[in-house]
Amino acid sequence: MEQGKNRREREAFIKKVYDDYYQRLCFYASKFVADAEDAKDIVQDLLVKLWESDVEFENEQALSSWLHSGVYHACLNRKMLADIHERHHREILRETSEADPTNYLTTRIEHEVMWEVFRAVDELPEESRKVFKLSYMEGRGIQEVADILHISTHTVKSQRAYARKLLKDRLKDIYPAIFFFGYMLH
């Protein structure tokens, strides 16, 4: 299945994919995420990924499989991140309720710092974000991340370094607080 060699052909290909699959994929995504806007965002991100990629498909079935698999995994990633956010939020609430009132400000600042860190991670480019989350948020090793994402260990190392650089730049104003609270980005 030809994606097109020039910009006009690629645009026609993407338009056809959009026309043929957008609604179906949004419906499919809505089975995994509660919010319809999240489902639309997931599908749109996948279509952008398709636009930016040079992947070729042998036939319509291969394209359909790639699209549905991409939506499925993006939904799982979104749910996993939401679960991490929720778990962290519950932990902070638990600590706050158990904490001495004099520690309220410290806990509040810690919560705000972590919120900024999570938001910055969410804004990383997709590949760097995947590698960062698997490496640092899930604690997986370089080889394991490479196996999960079907990329080389060199790519994992490069994406980790790139993600850390972007996060340090993005979080430079709160980096001392991150260091203080023990959430250093090594």
Sequence and secondary structure as in RCSB ss.txt:
>XXXX:A:sequence
MEQGKNRREREAFIKKVYDDYYQRLCFYASKFVADAEDAKDIVQDLLVKLWESDVEFENEQALSSWLHSGVYHAC
LNRKMLADIHERHHREILRETSEADPTNYLTTRIEHEVMWEVFRAVDELPEESRKVFKLSYMEGRGIQEVADILH
ISTHTVKSQRAYARKLLKDRLKDIYPAIFFFGYMLH
>XXXX:A:secstr
    SSHHHHHHHHHHHHHHHHHHHHHHHHTT S HHHHHHHHHHHHHHHHH     SSHHHHHHHHHHHHHHHH
HHHHHHHHHHHHHHHHHHHHHHHS GGGHHHHHHHHHHHHHHHHHHHTS HHHHHHHIIIIIS   HHHHHHHHT
  HHHHHHHHHHHHHHHHHHTTTTHHHHHHTT    
